[in-house]
């Protein structure tokens, strides 16, 4: 469904792109949210001490105090120019989903960069043999990606085989062992670095923990392979909060690493409480602290026609 929506949205995106540029030329309100995502995402979080990861991309210095106050705003919307035109919200991050075998999305990354947005690329090996992937059978594909990344020279965030703690993907719980998953993540990382990628922020993206998911420590690739950890989940009920949905996941992660955490895909249930809940996520993120909130604005999680929710997100994102 995501890919059908993308194809449809591209047609409308072309028509709205010029309008967005016009808005930029005039200037957006104070709530205009813009950030260099990698620099904001990779600041250390308090917690368990670890050996530092050798950086693969130069990062702009940010003080811990500033990092704790700022939460980068992300929006997942398949027609981002139109979203910006309608809402006057300019996110720092957006996500795109690609099946393994797709070409490196240079044009999409470039277009988003032109809007001041960093692209989170989610790479999903849906039909590949997992053991062969870990053993290097598909490295020719990774060399193509590395060459395209080097040629483009723009920052991206890369998530490989997301939500492995759940059982809904072929690389997830019950399909392969945690040891094999870690081999896959590490191999893709090492192969791309060996082939010269220079502008990648490495995201380890998991679903929120529950009684039905794999323990996250078993899947942890290690500090040498991860710049940022991403949690996916939804506030599905009237009583859902950051603590009830993500609190135990954050606690679980902080037991073995202090790597920065973001919400890499979060949906908020429609209804009269949606504005309040969306704003409350920023309060919780600053307290945690988290480096970014990436709101899912697709399908049942749409909020872009709810003016109260838009206002709440715009105001909360701008607050320091």
Order of alpha helices (4+ residues) and beta strands (2+ residues): alpha-alpha-alpha-beta-alpha-beta-alpha-beta-alpha-alpha-beta-alpha-beta-alpha-beta-alpha-beta-alpha-beta-alpha
